[in-house]
C-alpha cells in the first residue's frame, strides 16, 4: 500500500500505545510520523518506548527500535490527530510470525493487519496475558490483540521467550473483553479495590486469599505495568514489586497487604471503593490503616478517602483482613478504629499537688500542650514534639518550666496539634480551665 491510515481514535494530551502492522520501506519513526505531525517537537508530539534495562521510557530520537511488525510505542500528541503509514506491505501470512520477549516488560503488537486471539499464540502460556492502556488506566487479561494497537506483556523469567503468532484471525466478537479475575475455590476470598480522583481512575486492583496461593510471588499474582501520563495508581507492594493483584494462602487468622497510592495530582481526595466477590470468612473484618498518618481509615458504605497533599502525592496504606486479634498484632501499633482529636477536662480539678490531662490525636501530629496563667503568660510546657495517633495522658505537678511552684489560682491549658502529613490541612486547638 502507498498509504494506510491508522483506524485508532486519538485524543489530545492522552497517551496511546500504537503499532504499524506492515513491513515498511522506511520504518523509522521520522519517516512515518513527521508528515502527520511535523518535525519532532515535544510540545506538539512525543514518541516513547519502554526500556526495561533502564526501567524508564526512552524518548525519540534515542529509541532503539523502528516501526517493524510486532513492536509498539507510546505516542502522545497535542492535536489528538491520527497518523498514516506509507509505503508498506502486509506481513506474509504463510507462516507464524515470531516476537521475542526479553526478560521484563515488553511492548508488543499483532504483526498482522487483523485481530489475533492471544491463546492461539504459541508460548503465550509462558507469560501473563497482555495489558491494554485505554487512555486512563490499564486493563488486564486482554484476550485479543487488535491491529495498530500496542500492549504490555511481562516476561517474568530470566530468559528470552519467543512468541509464535499464527496468521489466524480471531472470530469477530470472540473474547474481546478482558478475562475477569475471580475467586474459583470454595474458600477463596477476593476483594477488588478501585481508586478514582477527578477524571482519573484505577479500577483493576485485587487482593485476597486463595487455596492455590503460596507465600511470596507466584503465578496467581499479577504484577503492575509501568505507569504513563497522568494517573492515579493503587498498587500492592511486596518485596520491592508492584502488583495489580496479589493473593496469599488461606489463613484461619488473617492476612495483610502493603499498598501504595500515587498520583500525578496533588491536593486531591482520592476515593477508593471496595467490592467483595465472595463471602468474608466468619469472624473476619476489613481494616484499612494509613501508615503515613498512623491512623485507621473509616469505611463508609464500602468506600474510604485518602487525601493527597501539595507536596506528597504518595501515601502508604495497610489492608488487614482477619480477626481482631490478628489485626491488632499486624497493625504495628496503629489503632484499628478511628480516633478523634479531643482534649479532656483535667482530673482532679481543683488539685493539689498534681493533676492529669488526657487528650487524643486522630493522626500523627506535631503537638504542643502548654499551661498559661490568667494573664496569658505561659508557665509550663507539658508536651512539645511529634506524637502518633492515639490517646495520651500527662501529669502536671504544679511546677513552672523553671521548677518553681505556682501560686494557687486559675490556670488554663491549651492543646495544639498540627498533622505532620501534607495531605491534611489545618490545626486542632482546644483549651480548658
Secondary structure, 3 states (H helix, E strand, C coil): CCEEECCCCCCCCCCEEECCCEEECCCCHHHHHHHHHCCCECCCEEEEEEEHHHCEEEECCCCCCCCCCCECEEEEECCCCCCEEECEEECCCCCCEEEEECCEEEEECCCCCCCEEHHHCECHHHCCCEEEECCCCEEEEECEECCCECEEEEECCCCCEEEEECCCCCCCCCCCCCCCCCCCCCCCEEEEEEEEECCEEECCCEEEEECCCCCCCCCCCEECCCCCCCCEEEEEEECCEEEEEEEEECCCCEEEEEEEEEECCCCCEEEEEEEECCCCCCCCEEEEEECCCCEECCCECCEEEEECCCCCCEEEEEEEEECHHHHHHHCCCCCCCCCCCEECCCECCCCCCCEEEEEEECCCEEEEEEEECCCCCEEEEEEEEEECCEEEEEEECCECCCCCECCCCCCEEEEEEEECCCCCCCEEEEEEC
